[in-house]
Structure formats: C-alpha cells, structure tokens
Amino acid sequence: MKAVAFTEFGGPEVLRVLDLPEPHAGPGEVRVRVKAAGVQPYDAAVRAGWEPPGLTLGWPRVPGNEFAGIVDEGDLPAGTEVLGFTAVRAAAEYIVVPATDVTPKPAEMPWEVAGGFTAGTQTASIALEALQVKEGETLLVHGAAGSVGTAAVQLARLRGATVIGTASEANQDYLRELGATPVVYGEGLKDRVASLGVDVVLDGAGGPALDLSLELVKDRSRILTLVEHGRAADLGVLVSKSGRSAARLAELAALYAKGDLRFHVRRAYPYTEAAAAHREIETGHGRGKIVLTFS
C-alpha cells in the first residue's frame, strides 16, 4: 500500500510516499480503506521526534491520528463508511484499528470533512466538559477560527454559553457566522475582552493569550490550555485529557448531520503533497482543517 511516511526526524521535507505492507484485521478489529485523513500539529510533532505516550514506534513511521474511509475487513460489514481515530498510521491507504474506534459516517458528511472531523471536534468536546461550561456563562476561545476553536464555539453555544472568539482580522466574519463575538488579536486585546466579561477560557494560542487569560479569570480551574502543557502545572490551569470515544464521535457526527455543527476544511491535498500540507499547518493560521485525500 502507499503511505505517507518518514525514516528520519525533521521538517516536512522528510515525508515520502512509500510502499509498505498492507495491514490486516484481527479479532475485534476493522481494516479501513482510507479516503481522507486529517493533518494537525500533533502529526508535525510526531514527524519531528515526539512519541505519543505508551507507544513504541518502529521505522518507517506513518503520521496521522484521524481518518475516514470504507471498511473492507473485520468486525463490521464490508462497505461500511466510517470515521475514526488512532494514535498514528492514518496517513496511508489502509489502516487497522479496534472496531470500537470507528463510528458510521453520516451520508450528509463529505469525505474531506469526515477525514479531519475527529480530532478538532472531540478535543473541543472534551475541553468544554473539563471546563464545565454552563448555560449563561461567557467563554473566551483563543484561536477560535482553527478546527478546535470552530467546534468549541458552536458546542459552547449549544450549551447555552455566550462565546467571545479571538482571531485575525480576516476571520472576524467567520466567527460571527458561528455565533461568537469576534475580537482581533493585537494591542488593546485585554481592554476589548475585559469589557465583555469572561467566566471561562479555552486557550488555543498560548503565550500572551494564556497570560491574558490569567488576568481575566481568577479561578484557574476555569482555564484550559491546548498548547502550553509545559507551563500548565505551575500555573494551575487545566490541559486537555484523553477521552476520545466512538460514542462521543457519533454524537458529534449526528450534530453535523442535523446542521447544528459546521466544520470547515481549509484545504484538501492529495497524499502525494503531504509535505506541503505539513508546511501549511506549521506556518498558516487560517480557519479550518487541512486534510489529505487518498482517492
């Protein structure tokens, strides 16, 4: 099978399309013929040398931890269209995962959306649960136009919260469409946000954004950072925990099918252009998700 892989750590230039042995499903597993796979900073970290906890990775290494495709072996009927999650190995023509790590793809969901849907939406859902966002509260989302931010804005609104979203000038109208009050980055951000009142913060930007959050919200258990894991413990703020599940993913996919959860794909690259996709996630701050397509 064809797979996006690397044989040494480094930048996007180390990625290659390699021929690797096809995996096959064992008991309790499914093999999925991948149609699309998301690309995210997590994958760039794996490519640069980080190993997900609890895994021992051999060579060559295949990044990718979210995917969508068609089951062709295993514990679900062949032909079942699914989306799912893994730690690595999604950027390939075939992937084998536990049958409990996939859920049926709604007919209303395009393949490109399905391939990049899992990580952003589940991360947002898990974070809002940890923050205990409630009806009537005001949530500040830093980096609100990204894939996690996009989902967090909408899911918080469904909980009855008011949402303030920070983003670049180019993404202000997009945040309004999602139901957030948009605020631009830059000088004067503290005054612009403080005047609106904030109860809880989801930080998807880090650095000055997290520092500002500490000034705005005194109860640090109501601040969660997605990026500043190294500082979080000393500061007493939350970090996102594991909690992905097929049940959670199915609920989120159902919201998409009903039209209650939008999900924007910024660009879909053919898998042969994986290096370009990785460069874009490392240098770009546009709205939505980057996805690789395999057919």
C-alpha positions as CSV (number, residue, x, y, z in Angstrom):
1,M,0.0,0.0,0.0
2,K,1.0,3.6,-0.4
3,A,1.7,5.5,2.8
4,V,3.0,9.0,3.8
5,A,6.0,8.1,5.9
6,F,9.4,9.2,7.2
7,T,12.6,7.4,8.0
8,E,14.3,10.2,10.0
9,F,13.1,13.1,12.1
10,G,12.9,16.5,10.7
11,G,10.7,19.1,8.8
12,P,8.1,18.4,6.2
13,E,10.8,17.6,3.7
14,V,11.4,14.2,5.4
15,L,8.0,12.9,4.4
16,R,7.9,10.5,1.5
17,V,5.3,8.3,-0.2
18,L,6.5,4.7,0.4
19,D,5.2,1.3,-0.4
20,L,4.5,-0.6,2.8
21,P,2.9,-4.0,3.6
22,E,-0.8,-3.9,3.8
23,P,-2.1,-4.5,7.4
24,H,-4.9,-7.0,8.0
25,A,-7.7,-7.0,10.6
26,G,-7.5,-9.4,13.6
27,P,-10.2,-10.3,16.2
28,G,-12.1,-7.2,17.3
29,E,-10.6,-5.0,14.6
30,V,-11.5,-3.5,11.3
31,R,-9.4,-2.6,8.3
32,V,-10.4,0.7,6.7
33,R,-9.6,1.8,3.1
34,V,-8.8,5.4,3.9
35,K,-10.5,8.1,1.8
36,A,-9.2,11.1,3.8
37,A,-7.0,11.8,6.8
38,G,-6.6,15.0,8.8
39,V,-3.3,16.8,9.3
40,Q,-2.6,18.7,12.5
41,P,0.2,20.0,14.7
42,Y,0.2,16.6,16.6
43,D,1.4,15.0,13.4
44,A,4.1,17.5,12.9
45,A,5.3,16.8,16.4
46,V,5.5,13.0,15.7
47,R,7.4,13.8,12.5
48,A,9.8,16.0,14.5
49,G,10.6,13.2,17.0
50,W,7.9,13.2,19.7
51,E,6.4,9.8,20.6
52,P,2.8,9.5,21.9
53,P,2.9,8.2,25.5
54,G,2.6,4.4,25.7
55,L,3.7,3.7,22.1
56,T,6.9,2.3,20.8
57,L,7.2,3.2,17.2
58,G,9.3,1.4,14.6
59,W,10.5,2.6,11.2
60,P,9.4,3.8,8.9
61,R,6.8,5.9,10.8
62,V,3.4,6.9,9.4
63,P,1.8,10.0,11.0
64,G,-1.9,10.7,11.1
65,N,-4.4,10.2,14.0
66,E,-7.8,10.7,12.4
67,F,-9.3,9.3,9.2
68,A,-12.4,8.3,7.3
69,G,-12.9,5.5,4.8
70,I,-14.6,2.3,4.0
71,V,-14.4,-0.9,6.0
72,D,-13.1,-3.9,3.9
73,E,-12.1,-6.4,6.6
74,G,-13.0,-7.3,10.2
75,D,-15.8,-6.9,12.7
76,L,-18.0,-4.6,10.7
77,P,-19.7,-5.3,7.3
78,A,-17.5,-4.7,4.3
79,G,-18.6,-1.4,2.7
80,T,-19.5,0.4,5.9
81,E,-18.5,4.0,5.7
82,V,-16.8,5.2,8.9
83,L,-14.7,7.9,10.5
84,G,-12.4,7.2,13.3
85,F,-9.3,7.9,15.4
86,T,-5.9,6.4,16.2
87,A,-2.6,7.5,17.6
88,V,-0.6,7.2,14.3
89,R,-0.7,5.5,10.9
90,A,-3.8,7.2,9.5
91,A,-1.9,8.7,6.5
92,A,-2.0,5.5,4.5
93,E,-4.2,3.7,2.0
94,Y,-5.2,1.2,4.7
95,I,-5.4,1.3,8.5
96,V,-6.3,-1.3,11.0
97,V,-7.9,-0.2,14.3
98,P,-10.1,-1.6,17.0
99,A,-13.7,-1.8,15.9
100,T,-14.6,0.4,18.9
101,D,-12.6,3.3,17.5
102,V,-14.8,4.0,14.5
103,T,-18.3,5.2,14.0
104,P,-20.6,5.3,10.9
105,K,-20.1,8.3,8.7
106,P,-23.3,10.3,8.1
107,A,-24.4,10.4,4.5
108,E,-24.5,14.2,4.8
109,M,-20.8,14.4,5.6
110,P,-18.3,14.7,2.7
111,W,-15.2,12.6,2.8
112,E,-12.9,15.6,3.3
113,V,-14.9,16.8,6.3
114,A,-15.0,13.2,7.7
115,G,-11.3,12.8,7.4
116,G,-10.5,15.8,9.5
117,F,-13.5,15.8,11.8
118,T,-12.4,13.6,14.7
119,A,-9.5,15.5,16.4
120,G,-10.9,19.0,16.4
121,T,-14.4,18.2,17.4
122,Q,-13.5,15.6,20.1
123,T,-10.8,17.9,21.5
124,A,-13.3,20.7,21.8
125,S,-16.0,18.5,23.4
126,I,-13.5,17.1,26.0
127,A,-12.2,20.5,26.8
128,L,-15.7,22.0,27.4
129,E,-16.6,19.1,29.7
130,A,-13.4,19.6,31.7
131,L,-14.1,23.3,32.0
132,Q,-17.8,22.6,32.9
133,V,-19.1,25.3,30.6
134,K,-22.7,26.1,31.6
135,E,-25.6,28.0,30.3
136,G,-25.4,31.7,30.9
137,E,-21.6,31.8,31.2
138,T,-19.2,33.6,28.9
139,L,-16.4,31.6,27.3
140,L,-13.4,33.1,25.7
141,V,-11.8,31.0,23.0
142,H,-8.3,31.9,21.9
143,G,-7.6,30.8,18.3
144,A,-11.3,30.5,17.6
145,A,-11.0,30.1,13.9
146,G,-9.0,26.9,13.9
147,S,-10.5,23.4,13.8
148,V,-10.8,23.0,17.6
149,G,-11.9,26.6,18.1
150,T,-14.5,26.3,15.4
151,A,-16.0,23.3,17.1
152,A,-15.7,24.8,20.6
153,V,-17.5,28.0,19.7
154,Q,-20.5,26.0,18.3
155,L,-20.6,23.4,21.1
156,A,-20.4,26.1,23.8
157,R,-23.3,27.9,22.1
158,L,-25.3,24.7,22.1
159,R,-24.7,24.5,25.9
160,G,-26.2,28.0,26.2
161,A,-23.0,29.9,26.7
162,T,-22.0,33.3,25.2
163,V,-18.7,33.0,23.3
164,I,-16.0,35.5,22.6
165,G,-13.5,34.4,20.0
166,T,-10.1,35.9,19.2
167,A,-8.8,35.6,15.7
168,S,-7.2,37.6,12.9
169,E,-9.0,40.4,11.2
170,A,-9.6,38.1,8.2
171,N,-11.6,35.6,10.3
172,Q,-13.9,38.0,12.1
173,D,-16.9,37.5,9.9
174,Y,-16.4,33.7,10.0
175,L,-16.6,33.8,13.8
176,R,-19.8,35.9,13.6
177,E,-21.3,33.2,11.4
178,L,-20.5,30.6,14.0
179,G,-22.3,32.7,16.7
180,A,-19.3,34.1,18.5
181,T,-18.5,37.8,19.3
182,P,-15.2,38.2,17.4
183,V,-12.2,40.1,18.8
184,V,-9.0,40.8,16.9
185,Y,-5.6,40.0,18.2
186,G,-3.1,42.7,19.0
187,E,-2.6,45.8,21.0
188,G,-5.5,46.6,23.3
189,L,-6.8,43.0,23.4
190,K,-7.1,42.9,27.1
191,D,-9.4,46.0,27.2
192,R,-11.5,44.7,24.3
193,V,-12.1,41.4,26.0
194,A,-12.4,42.6,29.6
195,S,-15.2,44.9,28.7
196,L,-17.2,41.9,27.6
197,G,-16.8,39.9,30.8
198,V,-15.3,36.4,30.9
199,D,-16.1,33.4,33.1
200,V,-14.0,30.6,31.5
201,V,-11.2,30.3,28.9
202,L,-10.2,27.8,26.3
203,D,-6.7,28.7,25.1
204,G,-5.7,27.5,21.7
205,A,-2.9,30.0,21.2
206,G,-0.7,30.0,24.2
207,G,1.9,32.7,25.1
208,P,0.4,36.1,25.6
209,A,-3.1,34.7,25.1
210,L,-2.6,32.4,28.2
211,D,-1.0,35.3,30.2
212,L,-4.0,37.4,29.4
213,S,-6.4,34.6,30.4
214,L,-4.8,34.5,33.9
215,E,-5.6,38.2,34.3
216,L,-9.2,37.8,33.2
217,V,-10.2,34.7,35.2
218,K,-9.1,34.3,38.8
219,D,-10.3,30.7,39.2
220,R,-7.6,28.9,37.2
221,S,-9.6,25.7,37.1
222,R,-11.8,27.5,34.6
223,I,-8.8,28.0,32.2
224,L,-7.7,25.2,29.9
225,T,-4.8,25.4,27.5
226,L,-4.4,23.2,24.5
227,V,-0.8,24.3,23.8
228,E,1.1,25.3,26.9
229,H,1.3,21.9,28.6
230,G,4.8,22.7,30.0
231,R,3.5,25.7,31.9
232,A,0.1,24.4,32.9
233,A,1.0,22.6,36.1
234,D,3.0,25.5,37.6
235,L,0.2,27.9,36.6
236,G,-2.6,25.7,38.0
237,V,-4.6,25.7,34.7
238,L,-6.1,22.6,33.0
239,V,-4.8,20.7,30.0
240,S,-6.8,18.6,27.7
241,K,-7.1,15.0,28.7
242,S,-7.7,11.9,26.7
243,G,-11.4,11.0,26.3
244,R,-11.9,10.2,22.6
245,S,-14.5,7.5,22.0
246,A,-16.7,6.2,19.3
247,A,-19.8,7.3,21.3
248,R,-18.6,10.9,21.6
249,L,-17.7,10.9,17.9
250,A,-21.1,9.5,16.9
251,E,-22.8,12.3,18.9
252,L,-20.7,15.0,17.2
253,A,-21.3,13.5,13.8
254,A,-25.0,13.5,14.5
255,L,-24.8,17.2,15.2
256,Y,-23.1,17.7,11.9
257,A,-25.8,15.7,10.1
258,K,-28.5,17.8,11.7
259,G,-26.8,21.1,10.7
260,D,-26.0,22.0,14.3
261,L,-22.2,21.7,13.9
262,R,-20.4,23.2,11.0
263,F,-16.8,22.1,10.2
264,H,-14.7,23.9,7.7
265,V,-11.9,22.2,5.6
266,R,-9.4,24.9,4.7
267,R,-7.7,22.8,2.0
268,A,-7.6,19.2,0.9
269,Y,-4.2,17.9,-0.5
270,P,-3.7,14.7,-2.4
271,Y,-1.5,12.4,-0.2
272,T,1.4,12.9,-2.7
273,E,1.6,16.5,-1.4
274,A,1.8,15.7,2.3
275,A,4.9,17.8,2.7
276,A,3.0,20.9,1.5
277,A,0.1,20.1,3.9
278,H,2.5,19.9,6.8
279,R,4.2,23.1,5.8
280,E,0.8,24.8,5.8
281,I,-0.2,23.7,9.3
282,E,3.2,24.9,10.6
283,T,3.1,28.3,9.0
284,G,-0.6,29.1,8.4
285,H,-3.2,30.4,10.8
286,G,-6.2,30.3,8.6
287,R,-9.5,28.9,9.6
288,G,-10.5,25.2,9.4
289,K,-8.7,21.9,8.8
290,I,-6.0,20.6,6.4
291,V,-6.8,17.1,5.0
292,L,-5.0,14.5,2.9
293,T,-7.1,12.6,0.4
294,F,-6.3,9.1,-0.8
295,S,-8.8,8.6,-3.6
